[in-house]
Amino acid sequence: MKKTHHDINRRGFIEGTGKFAISTSVASGFLTSLIPQSADAKPKHSNHINSKKPIKNMEITNAFTTALANNEIKGGAYILFEGKNILFKGAFGTGRGDAPLTTKTKVRVASISKLVTAFCAWKLASEKRFDLDGDISQYLGFKLRNPHFPDMAISARHILSHSSSIRDDGENYRGVIGETLESFFTPNNPNWVNGNHFSDKPIGYFCYSNLGLGLIAQCIENISGQRFDIYAHDNIIKPMGIDCGFNWSLVSDEDVKNSSPLFRRLGNDNFWTVQTDGDPISKPRPIVNAKDNLTLKDYKIGTNGLILGPQGGLRANIENLATIGQVILGANPFFDDGLRANVLKDVWQYNGTNAEKDSELITDYATGVGHIKPDERCPIQGLKTTLYGHYGEAYGLLAGVWVDTKSQKGFAWFINSSLETPQKGGNSGLYAIEETMMNAAARDLSLI
């Protein structure tokens, strides 16, 4: 089943050169060091912190070591937390040049990026500078209307819940310096593509849209007067106490050098092939797309919110993802409880007919945050409660950040590599390895 709920890229675009062979000796060494033997024998690159449970029999650890042993992944990481406390964290396998992954290793986290973009919108809303329910055109610099429904105003909340009637036209949502975001939404422009970015269904119909996050980022730029990546860093990322960035913006050289590319095993190949971030240290950062020899200095703020990757360009490590989850929980008191209640409530709910046919996984969406509910399509069998967070999928990465606001427990995980065509999972629409990781983490946290 084609999945449209993530920042998906299946073009096989390779930014790096060279291939990474699977080393049986390296894999075996990691397996030996990572399988916990007792509460006192802690796995390499895995830490047991502030937990009342013994470290042995951790299912998430077993899930990673099994996937590594079966050559399903090159590497990955996880973190389990409760409120402010980190219970367990671990890293497995290798990244660039077979360097061991650690919990500090940064990767492109795909659509998990949308959470930080949403945080930016929430902050401006909390300051009464951004009306999430008003006509978004007032912040864009152009009038946005679905030509099928010209009298229906589109709001930021519609866009953040993917119910705005704006959709992706395949993968045509790349931001390029020298083009404007408006060109996607007005006729006689190169990105108009016959108006395919507009659904013929009205507002309230679910169409997952990466393009829509460019609209949110453009609003942020026009309201704040800052470039999106700078605003996100100064007002969200740095105050949260984490060190990540969109398209490597303001990430240290050391962290860039120690980052991991994303990989896929293509076809029946036994080698891991770089899909993105093969050599980011050699490129001007933040990394952007441009035409006609233009550079970031030529960009006019507030004209193309896509260029810094608000839909999927965040580079972060697993510890950063835990902090993002803790913000949603309220354990990191970045937003007050009133605002959190407002943005976490359902905006869109699936009723059996109000979503594109490839959106079966999504059943509920809030203001920038997805929900996993314990129903027949839930990827976590026996889940007791609703989880809030986001999936990530692109260039071989599979990932997620999910929290339970009642128990204050949460988890994040990612793998930096996957098969070109991973095995499908059960009823949820996820891949089997995603379901395995999520179920393991949920069992460790007693969410099942």
N, C-alpha and C positions, 0 to 999 in steps of 0.2 A: 504494500500500500504506500503510495506516495505520501510523505509527511510534509505538511505545510505549516506546522506549528513552531518551527524553529527557524533560525537564520541559516538556511540550508544552502550548501554549495556542492553540487555533484558534478561540476565540469571537469574535475581532475586537474585544475590549474596548478601548476607547479612553480613556485617562486624560487625554490632552492635547486641546487644541482646535486647529483650523487644519490646513492641509495644506501640504506642502512640494513645490513644483514642481521638476521636473528642469530644471536650467538647462544648456542646451547649451554656452553660453559658459563657464560655470564648469567643467563636466566636461571640455571641451576643454583649458582652461588647466591643469587638474590632470594630464591625460594628457601634455601636452607637458612638464611639469616633472618627471613621475615616471618617464618612460622613460629608463633609464640609457644614456648615450652612450659612456662609457668608464669605466675604473677611477677616473679623476680627476673625472668629471662625475657627482656623486652626485645621486640624485633628491631632490626636495623632500620633507621629512618622512620621509626614509629614511636610515638610518645604516649604514655598513659598518664593523664593529668587529672587530679581532683575527682577521681571516679570512685564510687563505692563498690563497683563490680570488679572482679578480677579480670586481668587482661586476657586470660586464656579463653578460647572458644569464641572469640570475636568473629562474628559471621562476615562482617565487611572485610576483615583481613583475609579470611578464607576465600571470599569471592575474588579479591584481587590476586592472590597467589595462584588460584586455580586458573584464572584468565591468563595470567602470565605464563604458567606452565603449559597451557594449551596454545600459546602463541596467538591468542586473540587480541592482545594488546602489546604495545611496546613499553608503556608506563602509565602511571596515574597516581591519584592521591585522594584522600578522603579526610573529613573532619566531622566529629560528633560533638555537639555542645548542648548545654542546658543553661538558659539564661546567659549570664556573662561568662560562665565557666566552660572551658574546653575540656571535654571528657577524654577523648581519644583523637589522635591525628596520625596519619601515616602516609608515606610515599613509597612507590614501588617502581621497579624497572628503570628505564633510561630514557634520555632525551637526545639532545644534540651530541653527535659524536660518541654515543654510548656513555655519556656522563650520567651518573646516578641522579634521578629526580629526588628532590627534597620538598618539604612543605613550603619552602620559599621560592620554588621554581614557578615562574610566571608563564602563562600560556594565553592565547586568544580564547576568551571564554564564550564567544558567540552570543546567543540571545540572552544570556544572563546579564549582559551589558544593559539590556532594556530596563532592568531594575534601577540601575544608577541613573539612567536618563529620567526615569519616573521620579526618582528622589529629587532631581533638579526641579522638575515641575511642581512637586509637592512643596518644596521650600518656597518657591516664588508664590505659590498659592497661599501658604501660611503667612506670607508677608503682604497678602492682598494685592499683589502685583500681577497675578495671573488668574483670571477667572476660568476655572476648568470647565464650567458649564455654559459659558458665553460663546458667541460666534468666534471661532479661532482666527477668522480673517483679520480681525483687528490687530493681531500680533504678527501676521505673516508678511505684510507688505504687498499682498495681492488678495483678491477675493477668491475664496475656495468654495466651490459648489459642485456637487455631482450633477452633470447636465441632465441626467434622467429625473432628478428631483431638485430643480433649481430654486425652489422656495424653502428648502430644508437647510437650516444652518447646521454646520458641523462643529462640534466642540472638541476641546482637548480630551475630555473624558471619553467621548466616543472613540477617538483615535487610540488612546491608551488601553481601551478595552477591546480594540479590534472590531468594533461594531459601527464604524463610521461610514461604511460603504466604499472605502478606499481599499484597494487590494494591490498586491504585487502582480506585475505582468511578467511571469517567469522570474528571472533574476535581474530584471531591469530596474534596479534601485541603487546603482552605484553613483556616488557623488564625485563629480569631476570639477576641478577649478577651471573656470572658463565657461561653465554652464550654470544655469540657475535651477533651483528647485521648482520654480514656477513653470519651467518648460515641460515638466511632467504632467501638468494639469491644465494647460491652455493649448488650443489648437494651433497648427502651423509652427510647431516647435519640434526639434529632433527627438525628444523623449515622450511626445504625446502618444505615439503608437495607437492611433485610432481611438483614443480615449479608453484603452483597455485597463487603465488604472482605476476606473470607476465601475463598480458593480451595477447591474441593472436591478439589484435588490435595494430596498430603502435602508436608512439608518436603523440599527437594531439587528441587522443580519450580520452574522459573524464572518469576517474575511480577514484572516491573519495577514498582517501587513508590516513588513520591514520598512517600506517606503514611508509609512505613517510616522515612524520615529524621526525621520528627517524633518517632518513638519514640526514636531515637538521641539527638536533641537533648534530649528530656525526661530521659533517663538522665544526660546530661552535667550538666543543671541540678541534679538530685537528688544526684548524687555530689559536685559542686563547691560547691553552694550559691549559684552565680552564674547570672544570666540567660544564656542561650545565647550571644547576641551579645557580651556582655561577656567571658565565658570565652574565646570564640574569639579576640577581639581581644587580651586580656591574655596568653594562653598559646600562641597559634599565630601570629596575624597580625603583631603587633608584634615578637615575638622573631624572626620570619623576616625582619624588616626591610622589610616592605611596608605599604602604606597603603590597604587596602581594608576593606570592612565589609558585614555582612549588613543588608539593607534600609536602607542608608546610615548604619548605626550608626557613630558616631565618625569619620565621613569629614568632612574640613574643608569649610567653606562654599565655599571657592575651587574645590575639586575637584568639588563638587556642581554649581556654576555652570558649570563647564567640561565637564561630562559630556554624553553623547549619549543622547537617547531611542532607542527601538527603533521601527522603521518597517516597514510593509508597503505595497506597491502593491496596492490592492484591485480585483479584476476587471480590466477593461481601462483603469482609471484611469492617467493619466500622472503622478499626484501621489503623493508619499510621505506616508502617513497615520500619525501617532503612535499606537503601540500601548501603550506604558508609559513612565513617567518623563518625561512631557511637561513637568512643572513641579515637580520635587522640592524645589527651594529654597524654595518657598512653604509646604511642609508640615512639621509637626513630625516630627523624625527621632529614632530610626528610624521608618520608616513601618510602621504596623500596621493590621489590620482589627479593628474593635470593634463591639459592639452596645450598645444602650441608653445611648448617650452615655458609655460607659466609656473610659478612657484607659490608657496603659501603666502608670500608677501603680496601677491597680486589679488588675494581673496578679499572681497568686500564682505565684512561681517553682516549677517542677516540675509544673505542671498542664496545660500545653499547649505541647509542644515545637515545634509548627508555626508559631507566630505570628511568628517572626523569619526565616522562609524558609530553613531548613537544606537544603531540597531544591533551591533555585534562586534565592535572593534575594541572593547575593553581588554587590556592585558592585565591579568591578576593571578595571584597564587591562591592556594586552597585556604590559607589563613585569612586572606582578604575576603573570600567568599563567606566565611563564617561571620565576619563582621557585618557584611551585607545582610545576612540572615538575622543577625541579632538586632539590626535596625528595624526590620519588619516585626520582630517579636516585641520590640520596645525595651529589650534588655539593654541596648545601647540607646539612651534616651535622646535621640537626635530629633524626633518629632513628638509632639505631645499626643496624649491618648485620644483626644478629640479628633485631630487630623487623621491619625492612624485608623480610627473607626470609620471615618468618612471614606478613605481611599481603599480600605480592605473589604468593604461591603460589595456584594455582587452588583455589577452594572449590566452584565449580559449573562443569561442562563440558557443552556441548550434545551429546546422543547421537542426535538425530533425533526424539525423542518427548518430551523432558522440559522443554518450554517452551511458553508460550502461543503460539498460531498467529501472532500479530503481532510476535513477538520474533525473527524470523529473523536479524536482524543480529548479535545477541549470541551468541557461541559459547563464551566463557569469562568468568568473573568471579571476582575475588579479594575481599579484605576492603575494599570501598569503591572498588576500582579495576577498570576494564574492561581487557580484552586485545584487541588486534588481532593475529591470527595469519595467516601466509602460507598461506591455504587457498583453496578455490574461491570462497568468499564474501567474500574480503578486498577492501576498497574501494581498496587501494593495489596496483596490478598490478605483480607482480614483487618484492614486498616480500621482503627476505632474512631478517627476524628478527621476533620478537614485540615489539609496542609496548604500553606501559602508559599509561593515562590515562583521559580521559572526553570524551564529546561534550557539546554544549550546543545546545538548540533551544527557543526560546520567543519569542512576540511579534515574530517577524521575525528575531531573531538566529539565526545558525548559527555554530557555533564548535567548537573542540577543543583539547585539550592532550595530546600524545603523546610518549613518550620511549622510547629503546632503551637498556636498562641495560648492554648489552655494549659498544657503541661510545661510550656516554655522550652521544649526540646526541639532540636533541629539537626540537620545534616547537610553537608555539601560533598560533592564528589566530582571527579572528572577523569577521563582517560584521554591521553594525548594522541590516540591512535585507534583505528578500527579497520575492520575488513572493508573492502570496497562495497560489498553487499552483505552486511551483517545478518545473522539469523533473526527472523521476525519473532516477536514475543507472543503473548496470549491475546486476550481480548482488548488490551489497552491501545494497540497501535504502535507501541514502542518496540524497539529492538529487544531481543532476549537479554542481552548483556545489561541494558538499562534496567529492565525489570529485576534482574538478579541483584544489581548493586543497590537499588532502592529498597527491595524487600529485605536485604541483609541489614542495611542501616536501620530500617524501621524495627526489625526484630531486636537488634542490639539496644535500641532506645525504648523498647517495650511499647511501641506505638501500635503493635499488632497484638 
